[in-house]
Amino acid sequence: MASRKPKIPLEPVATCGNCRHIRPAGDLLYCHRYPPTAIRGDDGAMYSEFPIVQATDTCGEFAAKLNS
């Protein structure tokens, strides 16, 4: 049986920029760790959106990016 590559972060820093749950969209980073939250817009309509985070943010749900 072949051995697997170790699961290590790309950088040793546990920030949102190195987390596997981050999805970039242009200049923004969206955290996909949990389902989107409902937000009421200025016009009163409801819509859902993933939280926007900074690459330097940290949280307790960090999961390192996998080697591929």
Gaussian input, Z-matrix of N, CA and C with variables (Angstrom, degrees):
# hf/3-21g

backbone

0 1
 N
 C     1     B1
 C     2     B2     1     A1
 N     3     B3     2     A2     1     D1
 C     4     B4     3     A3     2     D2
 C     5     B5     4     A4     3     D3
 N     6     B6     5     A5     4     D4
 C     7     B7     6     A6     5     D5
 C     8     B8     7     A7     6     D6
 N     9     B9     8     A8     7     D7
 C    10    B10     9     A9     8     D8
 C    11    B11    10    A10     9     D9
 N    12    B12    11    A11    10    D10
 C    13    B13    12    A12    11    D11
 C    14    B14    13    A13    12    D12
 N    15    B15    14    A14    13    D13
 C    16    B16    15    A15    14    D14
 C    17    B17    16    A16    15    D15
 N    18    B18    17    A17    16    D16
 C    19    B19    18    A18    17    D17
 C    20    B20    19    A19    18    D18
 N    21    B21    20    A20    19    D19
 C    22    B22    21    A21    20    D20
 C    23    B23    22    A22    21    D21
 N    24    B24    23    A23    22    D22
 C    25    B25    24    A24    23    D23
 C    26    B26    25    A25    24    D24
 N    27    B27    26    A26    25    D25
 C    28    B28    27    A27    26    D26
 C    29    B29    28    A28    27    D27
 N    30    B30    29    A29    28    D28
 C    31    B31    30    A30    29    D29
 C    32    B32    31    A31    30    D30
 N    33    B33    32    A32    31    D31
 C    34    B34    33    A33    32    D32
 C    35    B35    34    A34    33    D33
 N    36    B36    35    A35    34    D34
 C    37    B37    36    A36    35    D35
 C    38    B38    37    A37    36    D36
 N    39    B39    38    A38    37    D37
 C    40    B40    39    A39    38    D38
 C    41    B41    40    A40    39    D39
 N    42    B42    41    A41    40    D40
 C    43    B43    42    A42    41    D41
 C    44    B44    43    A43    42    D42
 N    45    B45    44    A44    43    D43
 C    46    B46    45    A45    44    D44
 C    47    B47    46    A46    45    D45
 N    48    B48    47    A47    46    D46
 C    49    B49    48    A48    47    D47
 C    50    B50    49    A49    48    D48
 N    51    B51    50    A50    49    D49
 C    52    B52    51    A51    50    D50
 C    53    B53    52    A52    51    D51
 N    54    B54    53    A53    52    D52
 C    55    B55    54    A54    53    D53
 C    56    B56    55    A55    54    D54
 N    57    B57    56    A56    55    D55
 C    58    B58    57    A57    56    D56
 C    59    B59    58    A58    57    D57
 N    60    B60    59    A59    58    D58
 C    61    B61    60    A60    59    D59
 C    62    B62    61    A61    60    D60
 N    63    B63    62    A62    61    D61
 C    64    B64    63    A63    62    D62
 C    65    B65    64    A64    63    D63
 N    66    B66    65    A65    64    D64
 C    67    B67    66    A66    65    D65
 C    68    B68    67    A67    66    D66
 N    69    B69    68    A68    67    D67
 C    70    B70    69    A69    68    D68
 C    71    B71    70    A70    69    D69
 N    72    B72    71    A71    70    D70
 C    73    B73    72    A72    71    D71
 C    74    B74    73    A73    72    D72
 N    75    B75    74    A74    73    D73
 C    76    B76    75    A75    74    D74
 C    77    B77    76    A76    75    D75
 N    78    B78    77    A77    76    D76
 C    79    B79    78    A78    77    D77
 C    80    B80    79    A79    78    D78
 N    81    B81    80    A80    79    D79
 C    82    B82    81    A81    80    D80
 C    83    B83    82    A82    81    D81
 N    84    B84    83    A83    82    D82
 C    85    B85    84    A84    83    D83
 C    86    B86    85    A85    84    D84
 N    87    B87    86    A86    85    D85
 C    88    B88    87    A87    86    D86
 C    89    B89    88    A88    87    D87
 N    90    B90    89    A89    88    D88
 C    91    B91    90    A90    89    D89
 C    92    B92    91    A91    90    D90
 N    93    B93    92    A92    91    D91
 C    94    B94    93    A93    92    D92
 C    95    B95    94    A94    93    D93
 N    96    B96    95    A95    94    D94
 C    97    B97    96    A96    95    D95
 C    98    B98    97    A97    96    D96
 N    99    B99    98    A98    97    D97
 C   100   B100    99    A99    98    D98
 C   101   B101   100   A100    99    D99
 N   102   B102   101   A101   100   D100
 C   103   B103   102   A102   101   D101
 C   104   B104   103   A103   102   D102
 N   105   B105   104   A104   103   D103
 C   106   B106   105   A105   104   D104
 C   107   B107   106   A106   105   D105
 N   108   B108   107   A107   106   D106
 C   109   B109   108   A108   107   D107
 C   110   B110   109   A109   108   D108
 N   111   B111   110   A110   109   D109
 C   112   B112   111   A111   110   D110
 C   113   B113   112   A112   111   D111
 N   114   B114   113   A113   112   D112
 C   115   B115   114   A114   113   D113
 C   116   B116   115   A115   114   D114
 N   117   B117   116   A116   115   D115
 C   118   B118   117   A117   116   D116
 C   119   B119   118   A118   117   D117
 N   120   B120   119   A119   118   D118
 C   121   B121   120   A120   119   D119
 C   122   B122   121   A121   120   D120
 N   123   B123   122   A122   121   D121
 C   124   B124   123   A123   122   D122
 C   125   B125   124   A124   123   D123
 N   126   B126   125   A125   124   D124
 C   127   B127   126   A126   125   D125
 C   128   B128   127   A127   126   D126
 N   129   B129   128   A128   127   D127
 C   130   B130   129   A129   128   D128
 C   131   B131   130   A130   129   D129
 N   132   B132   131   A131   130   D130
 C   133   B133   132   A132   131   D131
 C   134   B134   133   A133   132   D132
 N   135   B135   134   A134   133   D133
 C   136   B136   135   A135   134   D134
 C   137   B137   136   A136   135   D135
 N   138   B138   137   A137   136   D136
 C   139   B139   138   A138   137   D137
 C   140   B140   139   A139   138   D138
 N   141   B141   140   A140   139   D139
 C   142   B142   141   A141   140   D140
 C   143   B143   142   A142   141   D141
 N   144   B144   143   A143   142   D142
 C   145   B145   144   A144   143   D143
 C   146   B146   145   A145   144   D144
 N   147   B147   146   A146   145   D145
 C   148   B148   147   A147   146   D146
 C   149   B149   148   A148   147   D147
 N   150   B150   149   A149   148   D148
 C   151   B151   150   A150   149   D149
 C   152   B152   151   A151   150   D150
 N   153   B153   152   A152   151   D151
 C   154   B154   153   A153   152   D152
 C   155   B155   154   A154   153   D153
 N   156   B156   155   A155   154   D154
 C   157   B157   156   A156   155   D155
 C   158   B158   157   A157   156   D156
 N   159   B159   158   A158   157   D157
 C   160   B160   159   A159   158   D158
 C   161   B161   160   A160   159   D159
 N   162   B162   161   A161   160   D160
 C   163   B163   162   A162   161   D161
 C   164   B164   163   A163   162   D162
 N   165   B165   164   A164   163   D163
 C   166   B166   165   A165   164   D164
 C   167   B167   166   A166   165   D165
 N   168   B168   167   A167   166   D166
 C   169   B169   168   A168   167   D167
 C   170   B170   169   A169   168   D168
 N   171   B171   170   A170   169   D169
 C   172   B172   171   A171   170   D170
 C   173   B173   172   A172   171   D171
 N   174   B174   173   A173   172   D172
 C   175   B175   174   A174   173   D173
 C   176   B176   175   A175   174   D174
 N   177   B177   176   A176   175   D175
 C   178   B178   177   A177   176   D176
 C   179   B179   178   A178   177   D177
 N   180   B180   179   A179   178   D178
 C   181   B181   180   A180   179   D179
 C   182   B182   181   A181   180   D180
 N   183   B183   182   A182   181   D181
 C   184   B184   183   A183   182   D182
 C   185   B185   184   A184   183   D183
 N   186   B186   185   A185   184   D184
 C   187   B187   186   A186   185   D185
 C   188   B188   187   A187   186   D186
 N   189   B189   188   A188   187   D187
 C   190   B190   189   A189   188   D188
 C   191   B191   190   A190   189   D189
 N   192   B192   191   A191   190   D190
 C   193   B193   192   A192   191   D191
 C   194   B194   193   A193   192   D192
 N   195   B195   194   A194   193   D193
 C   196   B196   195   A195   194   D194
 C   197   B197   196   A196   195   D195
 N   198   B198   197   A197   196   D196
 C   199   B199   198   A198   197   D197
 C   200   B200   199   A199   198   D198
 N   201   B201   200   A200   199   D199
 C   202   B202   201   A201   200   D200
 C   203   B203   202   A202   201   D201

   B1=1.4430
   B2=1.5322
   B3=1.3046
   B4=1.4621
   B5=1.5219
   B6=1.3123
   B7=1.4602
   B8=1.5260
   B9=1.3061
   B10=1.4613
   B11=1.5189
   B12=1.3341
   B13=1.4542
   B14=1.5215
   B15=1.3155
   B16=1.4703
   B17=1.5225
   B18=1.3279
   B19=1.4665
   B20=1.5177
   B21=1.3163
   B22=1.4534
   B23=1.5163
   B24=1.3256
   B25=1.4600
   B26=1.5207
   B27=1.3300
   B28=1.4522
   B29=1.5195
   B30=1.3230
   B31=1.4532
   B32=1.5219
   B33=1.3214
   B34=1.4620
   B35=1.5252
   B36=1.3160
   B37=1.4613
   B38=1.5301
   B39=1.3281
   B40=1.4687
   B41=1.5229
   B42=1.3241
   B43=1.4590
   B44=1.5216
   B45=1.3128
   B46=1.4656
   B47=1.5286
   B48=1.3128
   B49=1.4617
   B50=1.5132
   B51=1.3404
   B52=1.4644
   B53=1.5232
   B54=1.3092
   B55=1.4629
   B56=1.5300
   B57=1.3249
   B58=1.4679
   B59=1.5277
   B60=1.3242
   B61=1.4608
   B62=1.5212
   B63=1.3191
   B64=1.4627
   B65=1.5194
   B66=1.3336
   B67=1.4585
   B68=1.5183
   B69=1.3420
   B70=1.4675
   B71=1.5243
   B72=1.3143
   B73=1.4654
   B74=1.5143
   B75=1.3145
   B76=1.4612
   B77=1.5121
   B78=1.3322
   B79=1.4663
   B80=1.5243
   B81=1.3244
   B82=1.4613
   B83=1.5259
   B84=1.3295
   B85=1.4587
   B86=1.5224
   B87=1.3319
   B88=1.4613
   B89=1.5210
   B90=1.3352
   B91=1.4590
   B92=1.5259
   B93=1.3241
   B94=1.4634
   B95=1.5241
   B96=1.3190
   B97=1.4647
   B98=1.5192
   B99=1.3083
   B100=1.4652
   B101=1.5222
   B102=1.3254
   B103=1.4680
   B104=1.5215
   B105=1.3293
   B106=1.4662
   B107=1.5300
   B108=1.3145
   B109=1.4667
   B110=1.5216
   B111=1.3250
   B112=1.4639
   B113=1.5147
   B114=1.3247
   B115=1.4596
   B116=1.5161
   B117=1.3346
   B118=1.4616
   B119=1.5207
   B120=1.3236
   B121=1.4543
   B122=1.5200
   B123=1.3197
   B124=1.4650
   B125=1.5254
   B126=1.3397
   B127=1.4692
   B128=1.5269
   B129=1.3308
   B130=1.4578
   B131=1.5097
   B132=1.3301
   B133=1.4622
   B134=1.5332
   B135=1.3291
   B136=1.4610
   B137=1.5293
   B138=1.3127
   B139=1.4569
   B140=1.5148
   B141=1.3156
   B142=1.4633
   B143=1.5207
   B144=1.3216
   B145=1.4535
   B146=1.5228
   B147=1.3368
   B148=1.4510
   B149=1.5262
   B150=1.3361
   B151=1.4677
   B152=1.5279
   B153=1.3234
   B154=1.4538
   B155=1.5279
   B156=1.3325
   B157=1.4582
   B158=1.5291
   B159=1.3056
   B160=1.4577
   B161=1.5284
   B162=1.3217
   B163=1.4683
   B164=1.5210
   B165=1.3140
   B166=1.4660
   B167=1.5234
   B168=1.3434
   B169=1.4631
   B170=1.5238
   B171=1.3254
   B172=1.4660
   B173=1.5215
   B174=1.3244
   B175=1.4593
   B176=1.5236
   B177=1.3059
   B178=1.4532
   B179=1.5176
   B180=1.3228
   B181=1.4582
   B182=1.5218
   B183=1.3258
   B184=1.4581
   B185=1.5233
   B186=1.3309
   B187=1.4623
   B188=1.5187
   B189=1.3005
   B190=1.4572
   B191=1.5230
   B192=1.3250
   B193=1.4618
   B194=1.5097
   B195=1.3293
   B196=1.4601
   B197=1.5065
   B198=1.3186
   B199=1.4604
   B200=1.5133
   B201=1.3070
   B202=1.4690
   B203=1.4932
   A1=108.14
   A2=115.88
   A3=121.19
   A4=110.36
   A5=115.64
   A6=119.27
   A7=109.91
   A8=115.53
   A9=121.24
   A10=109.77
   A11=114.47
   A12=119.28
   A13=108.48
   A14=117.51
   A15=118.05
   A16=110.69
   A17=115.87
   A18=121.60
   A19=107.71
   A20=116.17
   A21=121.06
   A22=109.29
   A23=117.59
   A24=119.17
   A25=110.78
   A26=116.30
   A27=120.50
   A28=110.62
   A29=116.14
   A30=122.95
   A31=106.53
   A32=118.10
   A33=119.35
   A34=114.61
   A35=118.73
   A36=122.13
   A37=109.89
   A38=117.25
   A39=122.32
   A40=109.87
   A41=117.27
   A42=122.37
   A43=109.51
   A44=116.03
   A45=120.25
   A46=112.17
   A47=117.90
   A48=120.62
   A49=113.39
   A50=118.03
   A51=122.85
   A52=112.71
   A53=117.92
   A54=122.16
   A55=110.99
   A56=117.25
   A57=120.57
   A58=113.29
   A59=118.27
   A60=121.40
   A61=113.24
   A62=118.11
   A63=122.39
   A64=110.30
   A65=116.50
   A66=122.88
   A67=108.18
   A68=118.20
   A69=119.43
   A70=111.27
   A71=115.33
   A72=122.76
   A73=107.07
   A74=115.99
   A75=119.75
   A76=109.68
   A77=116.30
   A78=121.40
   A79=112.16
   A80=118.25
   A81=121.85
   A82=111.29
   A83=115.96
   A84=122.74
   A85=107.90
   A86=116.85
   A87=121.84
   A88=109.12
   A89=116.81
   A90=122.21
   A91=109.14
   A92=117.15
   A93=122.56
   A94=111.47
   A95=117.82
   A96=121.21
   A97=110.81
   A98=117.68
   A99=123.38
   A100=109.33
   A101=118.86
   A102=120.82
   A103=111.31
   A104=117.37
   A105=119.74
   A106=111.13
   A107=115.17
   A108=121.21
   A109=109.91
   A110=116.27
   A111=121.67
   A112=109.30
   A113=115.75
   A114=122.52
   A115=108.40
   A116=116.15
   A117=120.16
   A118=107.93
   A119=116.48
   A120=122.01
   A121=112.62
   A122=116.32
   A123=121.77
   A124=112.46
   A125=116.56
   A126=120.30
   A127=112.28
   A128=117.93
   A129=121.49
   A130=113.88
   A131=118.09
   A132=121.31
   A133=109.95
   A134=116.10
   A135=121.87
   A136=109.04
   A137=116.75
   A138=121.88
   A139=108.00
   A140=117.08
   A141=120.34
   A142=109.73
   A143=114.21
   A144=119.81
   A145=109.82
   A146=115.98
   A147=120.34
   A148=108.40
   A149=117.83
   A150=119.40
   A151=111.92
   A152=116.08
   A153=121.83
   A154=107.26
   A155=116.56
   A156=121.57
   A157=110.19
   A158=115.31
   A159=122.45
   A160=108.70
   A161=117.58
   A162=121.56
   A163=111.95
   A164=117.95
   A165=121.16
   A166=113.15
   A167=118.58
   A168=121.73
   A169=110.37
   A170=115.97
   A171=121.40
   A172=108.59
   A173=116.80
   A174=121.74
   A175=108.54
   A176=117.00
   A177=121.82
   A178=113.92
   A179=118.48
   A180=122.28
   A181=111.83
   A182=118.20
   A183=122.09
   A184=110.68
   A185=116.90
   A186=123.80
   A187=107.34
   A188=116.71
   A189=121.81
   A190=112.02
   A191=116.06
   A192=120.33
   A193=108.55
   A194=116.54
   A195=121.29
   A196=111.49
   A197=116.54
   A198=120.55
   A199=108.37
   A200=117.21
   A201=118.67
   A202=111.00
   D1=132.18
   D2=-178.17
   D3=-74.91
   D4=143.78
   D5=178.44
   D6=-78.89
   D7=151.30
   D8=-179.72
   D9=-91.51
   D10=156.06
   D11=174.16
   D12=-68.81
   D13=143.18
   D14=177.35
   D15=-68.35
   D16=146.95
   D17=178.26
   D18=-89.32
   D19=100.01
   D20=-179.57
   D21=-127.53
   D22=150.83
   D23=177.43
   D24=-69.05
   D25=154.46
   D26=177.22
   D27=-64.28
   D28=-35.23
   D29=174.47
   D30=-130.60
   D31=151.93
   D32=-176.53
   D33=-74.41
   D34=4.44
   D35=-177.99
   D36=-92.27
   D37=128.80
   D38=-179.02
   D39=-90.59
   D40=76.69
   D41=178.30
   D42=-122.45
   D43=169.44
   D44=179.31
   D45=-60.80
   D46=-30.31
   D47=178.54
   D48=-65.02
   D49=-19.75
   D50=-179.74
   D51=-111.12
   D52=12.22
   D53=-175.65
   D54=-93.92
   D55=143.89
   D56=-178.59
   D57=-74.42
   D58=-12.65
   D59=-178.19
   D60=-87.43
   D61=-1.20
   D62=-177.76
   D63=-85.09
   D64=134.46
   D65=175.31
   D66=-123.00
   D67=112.57
   D68=179.27
   D69=-75.71
   D70=145.21
   D71=175.09
   D72=-142.40
   D73=92.58
   D74=-175.27
   D75=70.58
   D76=-125.03
   D77=179.36
   D78=-89.25
   D79=-5.28
   D80=-176.31
   D81=-99.75
   D82=152.65
   D83=173.50
   D84=-117.45
   D85=126.08
   D86=178.98
   D87=-107.65
   D88=133.00
   D89=178.23
   D90=-88.00
   D91=117.59
   D92=-179.24
   D93=-103.26
   D94=25.87
   D95=179.89
   D96=-68.03
   D97=-37.78
   D98=-179.63
   D99=-124.39
   D100=166.09
   D101=177.34
   D102=-61.71
   D103=159.48
   D104=178.97
   D105=-63.85
   D106=155.55
   D107=179.10
   D108=-103.43
   D109=151.07
   D110=178.95
   D111=-79.15
   D112=136.14
   D113=-179.66
   D114=-131.90
   D115=136.09
   D116=176.73
   D117=-91.91
   D118=122.49
   D119=-179.70
   D120=-76.22
   D121=173.72
   D122=179.34
   D123=-62.22
   D124=-27.86
   D125=-179.87
   D126=-87.33
   D127=2.74
   D128=178.80
   D129=91.78
   D130=-9.05
   D131=179.76
   D132=-76.91
   D133=150.36
   D134=177.98
   D135=-97.89
   D136=137.98
   D137=172.78
   D138=-145.46
   D139=167.67
   D140=-177.84
   D141=-118.87
   D142=150.12
   D143=-177.56
   D144=-155.07
   D145=144.10
   D146=173.07
   D147=-75.66
   D148=150.32
   D149=179.89
   D150=-64.50
   D151=140.35
   D152=175.57
   D153=-90.22
   D154=130.91
   D155=-178.78
   D156=-127.26
   D157=164.22
   D158=174.44
   D159=-96.28
   D160=153.47
   D161=-179.92
   D162=-63.82
   D163=-23.68
   D164=-177.97
   D165=-94.11
   D166=-1.21
   D167=178.45
   D168=-68.83
   D169=155.26
   D170=174.48
   D171=-128.76
   D172=155.66
   D173=175.65
   D174=-152.33
   D175=171.86
   D176=-179.52
   D177=-80.30
   D178=-2.51
   D179=-176.79
   D180=-107.33
   D181=22.83
   D182=-178.33
   D183=-60.20
   D184=134.18
   D185=173.72
   D186=-134.63
   D187=118.54
   D188=-174.76
   D189=-60.65
   D190=146.34
   D191=172.90
   D192=-64.21
   D193=144.17
   D194=-179.49
   D195=-87.59
   D196=149.91
   D197=171.19
   D198=-68.50
   D199=143.10
   D200=178.14
   D201=-139.44

